[in-house]
């Protein structure tokens, strides 16, 4: 079961939930945690595993072969992202804009734009008992997160097909990286906070999940601040609300020290057990 943990905005507690929920699952079974917030992954601050694998990740970019090119202009015409343009007698390639669709390369009649690999980031795989943690990080200056997210998910699919629970810490927001991180998820947990900003961005996230036709539920982090508007919204929209993690100074102290919370805070553990049971019941129902 692929579980994506997402939110409409940053700072709601996705990583807190992802790392602690994964560690709780790992007490009784094998589980995968993959940090897909590749622009700024931070799950590794809380998971102290042994590095067992590391590999560079590449995307394919066209490279202009000047002595072959006849300047027919097809490459420029077929590129929807303006990554390939013709300036006089030169073909300019902008790797930051390229989406590796291969159109320019495949449609070039004289093969003057072969695709070549360009490093975009690095993937690391750590083990901590029954918890396998996979983290990918974009290189500085790289602008596209989607290709690295896709390759990270593929790494999990290729190496952990026998692990029943896979948790993906998705990027914040509702843009292309979030779509990539959640499009193949069986279940999405939306993390929000009981504030006007939290509700506003939760509504956008809910609309996104509905558009993707995903099964989803909500948890409220920092419960006890703000107001009850998120509760009323979930009730009105018949959205499952499966946990309320309290607003507590002790939680903030543990988090800021890079420590897991569930094993040192009884109420957090209770709420995470509720989430875990909900997921296991869903998984059992899908198998049945």
NORKATA-V619537 format. One record per backbone hydrogen bond with DSSP energy under -1.0 kcal/mol. CO is the residue of the C=O (numbers start at 0). NH is the residue of the N-H. If there is no record, write none. Layout:
BEGIN
co:nh
CO:NH
CO:NH
END
This chain:
BEGIN
co:nh
0:165
1:185
1:186
2:167
3:188
4:169
5:190
12:16
13:17
14:18
15:19
16:20
17:21
18:22
19:23
20:24
21:25
23:26
24:27
24:28
30:131
31:166
32:133
33:168
34:135
35:37
36:39
37:137
41:44
42:45
42:46
49:126
52:124
54:122
56:119
56:120
58:117
60:115
64:67
64:68
72:76
73:77
82:93
84:91
86:89
89:86
91:84
93:96
93:97
101:105
102:106
107:110
111:64
113:62
115:60
117:58
119:138
120:56
121:136
122:54
123:134
124:51
124:52
125:132
126:49
127:130
129:30
130:127
131:32
132:125
133:34
134:123
136:121
138:141
144:148
145:149
146:150
147:151
148:152
149:153
150:154
151:155
152:156
153:157
154:158
155:159
159:162
164:31
165:2
166:33
167:4
167:169
168:35
174:178
175:179
176:180
177:181
178:182
181:184
186:3
187:216
188:5
189:218
191:220
192:194
193:226
194:198
195:199
196:200
197:201
198:202
199:203
200:204
201:205
202:206
203:207
204:208
205:209
206:210
207:211
208:213
214:187
216:189
217:241
218:191
219:244
221:224
222:246
227:231
228:232
229:233
230:234
231:235
232:236
233:238
239:217
242:219
244:222
247:251
248:252
249:253
250:254
251:255
253:258
254:257
260:263
264:268
265:269
266:270
267:271
268:272
269:273
270:274
271:275
272:276
273:277
274:278
275:279
276:280
277:281
278:282
279:283
280:284
281:285
282:286
283:287
END
